[in-house]
């Protein structure tokens, strides 16, 4: 029994040195991102935000306004990826009249664009979440978010992207010439985690 524990412990300490581990990790990440919809990754973002709330409020004893600001700021990139992935999933959905009528090579190109537009954000969200989980002690004890400082240009760009994406999602029924019920069905398919 102790030899098995020794082997597991050795693997835990040296797994970063193994190329096969990195390959398997990448394949599993892509597989998970392909299998689950955006709602699942929204739950990962929510779990990350809960961890950040504990980090800022409980570990570092910050006031609620500072905790909320730091939590949102630390997860801003994940929110941007999520909203962009959702926007792409809605606008390139296979049930839309303009896309359903297309066949052949153009339809396969749209399918590939939609897959990449939703898969890449999901992979990045999953990678960022797993990094937090694998380095939880470091994540909870170290503050890397600039608290009390102005937003960086990248953060401002993320906020603009979220705003533009939200506006395009609000206007989606008009732009895509679909009714509100069809838009809600598409949104539910993408957002509710247990609908595959």
Backbone bond lengths (Angstrom), bond angles and torsions (degrees), N, CA, C in turn:
res aa  C-N    CA-C-N  psi(-1)  N-CA   C-N-CA  omega(-1)  CA-C   N-CA-C  phi
1 X - - - 1.447 - - 1.520 111.26 -
2 X 1.336 116.72 -40.31 1.464 119.38 -179.84 1.522 111.74 -68.66
3 X 1.339 117.52 -29.38 1.468 119.00 178.34 1.529 110.56 -68.42
4 X 1.325 116.82 -36.37 1.464 120.42 177.06 1.523 109.61 -65.62
5 X 1.330 116.88 -45.30 1.463 120.26 177.87 1.522 111.58 -62.07
6 X 1.310 116.57 -38.06 1.466 120.51 178.03 1.526 110.66 -64.19
7 X 1.336 116.44 -42.24 1.460 120.26 178.39 1.523 111.34 -65.09
8 X 1.325 117.20 -42.09 1.465 120.98 178.14 1.524 110.21 -63.47
9 X 1.314 116.50 -44.10 1.466 120.91 179.32 1.535 110.56 -63.27
10 X 1.316 117.13 -42.29 1.467 120.95 178.20 1.523 110.47 -62.43
11 X 1.334 116.26 -43.47 1.466 119.88 177.16 1.523 110.83 -61.21
12 X 1.317 117.48 -43.34 1.464 121.00 -179.52 1.522 111.59 -60.51
13 X 1.314 116.81 -36.19 1.462 120.37 -178.94 1.529 112.90 -80.37
14 X 1.337 117.54 -26.04 1.462 120.02 -173.03 1.524 113.87 -115.74
15 X 1.331 118.63 8.05 1.461 120.06 -174.57 1.532 112.88 -63.51
16 X 1.334 118.13 -28.81 1.462 120.22 179.33 1.524 112.77 -67.21
17 X 1.302 117.70 -19.22 1.465 121.99 -179.30 1.530 112.14 -85.35
18 X 1.313 117.77 -8.82 1.465 121.48 -174.80 1.532 110.99 -95.98
19 X 1.337 118.54 115.07 1.468 120.23 177.69 1.533 112.26 -60.37
20 X 1.327 117.14 -33.81 1.468 120.37 179.90 1.523 110.96 -63.94
21 X 1.329 117.32 -35.22 1.461 120.27 177.86 1.526 110.16 -64.59
22 X 1.323 117.40 -43.53 1.462 120.89 179.74 1.524 111.25 -65.26
23 X 1.320 116.69 -39.20 1.463 120.46 178.24 1.528 110.64 -65.16
24 X 1.318 116.59 -45.55 1.467 120.17 178.87 1.525 110.84 -64.34
25 X 1.323 116.85 -40.22 1.464 121.60 178.57 1.529 110.36 -61.02
26 X 1.333 116.88 -44.34 1.455 121.26 179.62 1.524 111.11 -65.29
27 X 1.320 117.21 -44.54 1.467 120.84 179.67 1.527 110.60 -62.76
28 X 1.326 117.29 -44.88 1.465 120.24 178.77 1.524 111.61 -64.51
29 X 1.323 117.69 -38.33 1.458 120.89 177.99 1.522 110.64 -62.29
30 X 1.322 116.97 -46.01 1.465 120.87 179.41 1.523 110.47 -64.81
31 X 1.320 117.21 -41.31 1.463 121.19 179.25 1.526 111.53 -62.44
32 X 1.321 117.18 -45.96 1.469 120.78 178.92 1.521 110.19 -63.61
33 X 1.333 117.18 -42.49 1.463 120.61 179.79 1.525 111.34 -63.57
34 X 1.323 116.96 -34.66 1.461 120.27 179.90 1.526 111.96 -75.72
35 X 1.318 117.46 -32.09 1.464 120.51 -175.39 1.525 113.74 -78.07
36 X 1.320 117.56 -35.96 1.458 120.34 -173.26 1.524 111.22 -102.57
37 X 1.342 115.35 151.05 1.458 119.39 -179.47 1.530 110.87 -84.14
38 X 1.317 115.73 178.25 1.463 120.94 -176.17 1.527 112.96 -62.59
39 X 1.311 117.67 -29.30 1.462 120.36 179.72 1.517 112.51 -59.74
40 X 1.317 116.81 -37.14 1.463 121.02 177.01 1.522 110.38 -61.28
41 X 1.312 116.39 -40.19 1.458 120.64 -179.20 1.525 111.00 -75.98
42 X 1.329 116.27 -25.52 1.462 119.73 170.52 1.521 110.80 -64.07
43 X 1.331 116.33 -37.27 1.467 119.84 175.92 1.525 111.40 -66.69
44 X 1.329 117.46 -35.60 1.468 120.18 175.79 1.529 110.75 -64.17
45 X 1.330 116.42 -40.91 1.467 119.98 177.11 1.521 109.84 -63.19
46 X 1.325 116.78 -42.09 1.467 120.77 178.26 1.528 110.79 -62.15
47 X 1.329 117.24 -42.81 1.470 120.43 177.88 1.528 110.78 -62.86
48 X 1.330 116.64 -39.74 1.463 120.78 177.03 1.531 110.27 -63.21
49 X 1.318 116.61 -39.61 1.469 120.02 178.75 1.526 111.41 -66.44
50 X 1.324 116.86 -36.47 1.471 120.16 176.51 1.528 109.65 -64.15
51 X 1.332 116.82 -44.15 1.469 120.03 176.90 1.526 111.37 -60.52
52 X 1.330 116.65 -40.71 1.463 119.65 179.14 1.522 111.78 -68.13
53 X 1.322 116.99 -34.99 1.465 120.01 176.31 1.521 109.97 -63.51
54 X 1.324 116.62 -44.10 1.472 120.29 176.05 1.528 109.85 -61.98
55 X 1.318 116.13 -42.70 1.467 121.04 -179.40 1.529 111.34 -58.33
56 X 1.317 117.08 -51.42 1.464 119.71 -174.73 1.526 112.91 -79.12
57 X 1.314 116.58 -35.69 1.467 119.71 -175.39 1.528 111.87 -84.80
58 X 1.328 117.07 -49.69 1.460 120.79 -173.56 1.532 112.87 -87.34
59 X 1.327 116.69 -45.84 1.466 119.71 -175.63 1.528 111.23 -77.48
60 X 1.333 116.70 -46.27 1.466 120.27 -175.39 1.529 113.61 -100.50
61 X 1.327 117.28 0.02 1.473 123.03 173.87 1.530 113.56 56.33
62 X 1.305 116.99 44.02 1.461 120.32 178.71 1.520 110.14 -88.99
63 X 1.323 115.82 156.05 1.466 121.28 178.23 1.533 109.20 -69.66
64 X 1.339 116.21 160.26 1.458 120.70 -176.97 1.530 113.24 -58.34
65 X 1.336 120.55 -46.13 1.473 118.29 179.77 1.535 113.03 -59.49
66 X 1.326 116.60 -40.06 1.468 120.54 178.55 1.527 109.99 -68.57
67 X 1.323 116.87 -40.17 1.464 121.48 178.89 1.526 110.81 -61.02
68 X 1.323 116.84 -47.08 1.468 120.83 -179.23 1.528 110.20 -63.28
69 X 1.330 116.27 -45.82 1.472 120.70 179.82 1.535 110.89 -60.53
70 X 1.327 117.02 -47.63 1.468 121.01 -178.20 1.527 111.42 -66.12
71 X 1.330 116.85 -38.39 1.466 120.52 179.65 1.521 110.83 -65.17
72 X 1.317 116.61 -46.11 1.467 119.82 179.00 1.522 110.17 -64.09
73 X 1.317 115.75 -43.06 1.468 119.83 -178.61 1.531 111.56 -64.10
74 X 1.309 117.19 -39.76 1.464 120.38 -179.38 1.526 111.99 -68.78
75 X 1.327 117.26 -26.62 1.465 121.37 -177.92 1.523 112.98 -105.25
76 X 1.316 117.56 10.87 1.463 121.75 -175.72 1.528 112.14 -61.37
77 X 1.317 117.21 -41.90 1.462 120.27 -179.55 1.529 110.92 -65.09
78 X 1.327 117.33 -40.17 1.467 120.70 177.06 1.525 110.97 -62.36
79 X 1.328 116.53 -42.22 1.469 120.33 177.90 1.528 110.57 -62.54
80 X 1.324 116.56 -40.41 1.462 120.43 178.65 1.526 110.50 -62.26
81 X 1.312 116.92 -46.91 1.467 120.76 178.23 1.522 111.30 -60.20
82 X 1.327 116.25 -43.28 1.457 121.09 -178.84 1.529 110.97 -61.89
83 X 1.327 116.73 -48.46 1.465 120.68 -177.49 1.525 110.78 -66.56
84 X 1.329 117.70 -40.53 1.468 119.82 177.35 1.532 111.40 -64.76
85 X 1.324 116.99 -42.01 1.460 120.01 176.41 1.519 112.08 -61.70
86 X 1.333 115.98 -40.62 1.465 120.82 178.30 1.524 110.51 -65.61
87 X 1.319 117.19 -41.76 1.461 121.44 178.63 1.529 110.61 -60.45
88 X 1.315 116.79 -46.34 1.465 120.86 179.18 1.528 110.51 -64.66
89 X 1.325 116.91 -41.16 1.469 120.54 179.89 1.522 111.34 -62.44
90 X 1.326 117.36 -37.85 1.467 120.73 -179.61 1.524 110.78 -73.74
91 X 1.321 117.15 -49.36 1.463 120.32 -174.30 1.528 113.56 -71.53
92 X 1.309 118.20 -22.43 1.463 120.68 178.58 1.528 111.68 -113.34
93 X 1.322 116.96 26.78 1.466 120.95 -178.75 1.529 110.29 -68.36
94 X 1.308 115.74 140.09 1.469 121.92 -175.65 1.519 113.95 -65.77
95 X 1.334 118.98 -19.83 1.462 120.41 -177.33 1.527 113.19 -88.71
96 X 1.314 118.23 -4.21 1.465 120.42 179.94 1.520 109.87 -68.13
97 X 1.340 116.73 142.16 1.470 119.60 -176.90 1.526 113.78 -55.11
98 X 1.316 117.99 -41.77 1.464 120.70 -178.84 1.512 113.19 -66.85
99 X 1.312 117.06 -32.38 1.466 120.88 -178.18 1.524 110.95 -89.32
100 X 1.331 117.27 -34.42 1.466 120.54 -179.55 1.526 111.26 -64.34
101 X 1.336 117.50 -29.06 1.457 120.95 -178.89 1.514 114.17 -83.31
102 X 1.307 117.29 -9.07 1.465 121.35 -178.74 1.527 108.98 -86.40
103 X 1.307 115.90 142.55 1.464 118.70 176.64 1.522 109.25 -134.97
104 X 1.292 115.35 171.27 1.450 121.43 174.72 1.513 114.26 77.91
105 X 1.333 113.85 -144.71 1.459 120.78 -173.14 1.522 111.63 -64.50
106 X 1.326 117.83 -40.60 1.463 120.23 -178.72 1.523 111.16 -61.54
107 X 1.316 116.67 -40.95 1.466 119.25 178.83 1.531 110.74 -65.12
108 X 1.311 117.45 -40.65 1.465 119.16 179.01 1.524 110.70 -66.66
109 X 1.334 118.14 -34.98 1.462 120.54 176.36 1.525 111.08 -65.74
110 X 1.318 117.09 -40.06 1.469 120.71 177.19 1.524 109.95 -64.97
111 X 1.322 116.67 -40.58 1.468 120.51 177.96 1.524 110.91 -62.91
112 X 1.322 116.91 -41.96 1.468 120.30 178.08 1.523 110.51 -65.32
113 X 1.331 117.05 -43.42 1.472 120.44 178.75 1.525 110.84 -61.64
114 X 1.336 116.56 -42.16 1.466 120.17 178.69 1.525 110.47 -65.35
115 X 1.316 116.05 -42.80 1.468 119.61 -180.00 1.523 111.21 -61.79
116 X 1.327 116.66 -46.18 1.470 119.94 179.64 1.530 110.82 -67.63
117 X 1.334 116.14 -38.08 1.462 120.25 -179.39 1.513 113.96 -67.75
118 X 1.312 117.18 -23.45 1.468 119.80 176.43 1.524 111.82 -102.16
119 X 1.321 117.09 -32.51 1.466 120.47 -177.39 1.531 112.25 -70.68
120 X 1.318 117.58 -43.71 1.466 120.31 -177.97 1.532 112.65 -62.28
121 X 1.340 119.54 -45.85 1.473 117.51 175.12 1.526 112.95 -61.63
122 X 1.332 117.57 -38.49 1.464 119.53 179.98 1.526 111.18 -65.35
123 X 1.330 116.79 -39.83 1.468 119.83 178.27 1.523 110.18 -62.88
124 X 1.324 116.97 -45.14 1.468 120.22 -178.52 1.530 111.39 -65.81
125 X 1.333 117.21 -41.74 1.471 120.21 177.60 1.526 109.96 -61.47
126 X 1.330 116.81 -44.83 1.464 120.73 179.57 1.529 111.08 -64.02
127 X 1.324 117.26 -43.10 1.472 120.64 179.01 1.527 110.70 -60.64
128 X 1.328 116.97 -44.58 1.468 120.81 -178.93 1.529 110.49 -65.77
129 X 1.334 117.14 -39.80 1.463 120.55 179.03 1.527 110.75 -66.14
130 X 1.326 116.66 -45.28 1.465 119.89 179.94 1.527 111.34 -64.35
131 X 1.322 117.00 -34.92 1.467 119.75 176.46 1.531 110.44 -61.26
132 X 1.330 116.08 -42.31 1.473 119.94 177.72 1.522 110.26 -63.70
133 X 1.322 117.45 -45.12 1.464 121.15 -177.75 1.529 110.93 -65.74
134 X 1.331 117.07 -43.54 1.467 120.17 -178.70 1.523 112.79 -69.44
135 X 1.320 116.91 -23.94 1.468 121.86 -179.93 1.527 109.59 -121.49
136 X 1.325 116.38 45.04 1.460 121.49 -172.28 1.526 112.84 -61.28
137 X 1.302 117.80 -44.86 1.467 120.15 -178.69 1.532 110.35 -60.65
138 X 1.311 116.27 -46.19 1.467 120.22 178.49 1.529 110.65 -63.00
139 X 1.338 116.16 -42.48 1.463 120.66 -179.20 1.530 111.53 -61.03
140 X 1.320 116.48 -42.30 1.462 119.90 -177.54 1.525 112.83 -73.62
141 X 1.311 118.00 -29.82 1.468 119.44 -174.71 1.525 114.17 -93.61
142 X 1.319 118.49 -19.16 1.463 120.92 -177.42 1.526 111.09 -110.69
143 X 1.317 116.00 132.67 1.463 121.65 176.42 1.522 107.87 -98.61
144 X 1.317 115.85 116.81 1.461 120.38 179.36 1.520 111.83 -109.93
145 X 1.325 117.28 -12.39 1.453 121.67 178.33 1.522 109.01 -80.57
146 X 1.333 117.63 128.42 1.470 119.09 178.56 1.530 110.82 -70.67
147 X 1.308 116.08 105.49 1.464 121.49 -176.59 1.524 108.88 -90.61
148 X 1.329 115.82 133.46 1.453 120.72 178.63 1.515 113.97 82.98
149 X 1.312 117.98 0.64 1.460 121.62 178.68 1.522 109.56 -101.92
150 X 1.323 115.51 164.70 1.460 120.59 177.92 1.527 109.64 -69.26
151 X 1.320 114.44 157.09 1.459 118.91 176.52 1.530 109.84 -64.16
152 X 1.324 115.31 142.16 1.462 120.62 176.84 1.531 108.62 -74.96
153 X 1.331 118.10 163.72 1.472 119.37 176.37 1.533 112.60 -57.04
154 X 1.319 117.29 -36.96 1.470 120.49 178.28 1.524 110.76 -64.92
155 X 1.324 116.94 -41.69 1.466 120.27 178.59 1.526 110.71 -66.35
156 X 1.329 116.97 -40.27 1.470 119.79 177.38 1.527 110.45 -63.42
157 X 1.333 116.69 -40.47 1.461 120.64 177.64 1.528 110.54 -63.42
158 X 1.325 117.08 -39.71 1.472 121.07 177.19 1.521 110.75 -62.19
159 X 1.322 116.93 -42.44 1.465 120.66 179.08 1.527 110.41 -63.80
160 X 1.334 117.12 -41.53 1.469 120.67 177.61 1.527 110.26 -63.43
161 X 1.339 117.40 -43.17 1.473 120.57 178.01 1.525 111.68 -61.37
162 X 1.323 116.48 -42.16 1.467 119.67 178.33 1.519 110.03 -62.94
163 X 1.328 117.19 -44.44 1.467 120.92 179.76 1.519 112.37 -62.88
164 X 1.336 117.10 -46.29 1.473 120.63 178.89 1.527 111.20 -64.19
165 X 1.320 116.13 -41.68 1.471 119.93 178.70 1.518 111.09 -64.28
166 X 1.331 116.63 -41.91 1.469 120.12 178.21 1.524 110.42 -62.42
167 X 1.327 117.25 -41.86 1.464 120.74 177.81 1.526 110.73 -62.49
168 X 1.328 117.01 -44.32 1.465 120.12 178.10 1.525 111.92 -64.88
169 X 1.327 117.55 -33.72 1.467 119.79 176.82 1.523 111.07 -70.10
170 X 1.325 117.02 -38.68 1.468 120.19 177.51 1.525 110.22 -64.22
171 X 1.328 116.31 -38.95 1.465 121.06 -178.63 1.530 113.34 -87.02
172 X 1.316 118.21 -0.26 1.470 121.81 -175.88 1.525 113.87 -54.22
173 X 1.340 120.10 -45.58 1.467 117.69 179.34 1.532 112.94 -58.94
174 X 1.322 116.91 -37.16 1.466 120.31 179.85 1.530 110.35 -72.91
175 X 1.322 116.66 -47.53 1.468 121.07 -177.33 1.529 111.38 -65.32
176 X 1.321 116.93 -40.78 1.467 121.35 -176.52 1.526 113.28 -88.56
177 X 1.332 117.28 -2.56 1.464 122.85 -179.47 1.530 112.06 57.10
178 X 1.323 115.00 48.81 1.463 120.75 175.28 1.521 108.02 -125.40
179 X 1.329 115.34 160.34 1.467 117.54 177.82 1.529 110.02 -84.81
180 X 1.322 115.15 167.43 1.460 121.11 -177.46 1.517 113.19 -60.44
181 X 1.336 116.88 -34.63 1.466 120.29 -179.09 1.529 110.99 -65.28
182 X 1.332 116.70 -41.93 1.466 119.33 179.36 1.530 110.29 -67.28
183 X 1.338 116.24 -38.73 1.464 119.60 177.09 1.525 110.55 -61.06
184 X 1.328 116.86 -42.90 1.467 120.09 179.17 1.524 111.89 -64.42
185 X 1.328 117.67 -37.08 1.468 120.37 176.83 1.530 111.24 -63.67
186 X 1.332 116.08 -42.58 1.468 119.91 177.82 1.526 109.83 -63.80
187 X 1.337 116.32 -45.34 1.470 120.75 -179.48 1.526 111.00 -62.01
188 X 1.332 116.97 -42.67 1.465 120.24 179.01 1.523 111.03 -63.19
189 X 1.319 116.77 -39.99 1.466 120.51 179.82 1.529 111.12 -61.80
190 X 1.323 116.44 -34.52 1.462 120.49 -177.36 1.523 113.47 -88.10
191 X 1.335 117.76 -29.41 1.465 120.96 -170.07 1.525 113.92 -100.63
192 X 1.319 118.41 -36.46 1.467 119.58 -177.91 1.529 108.15 -72.71
193 X 1.346 117.16 116.98 1.472 120.66 -171.47 1.522 115.13 -58.98
194 X 1.301 118.90 -31.54 1.460 119.36 -173.95 1.523 112.46 -92.39
195 X 1.338 119.07 5.72 1.468 119.62 175.26 1.523 108.31 -97.98
196 X 1.312 116.23 116.84 1.468 120.73 -176.42 1.504 109.95 -103.73
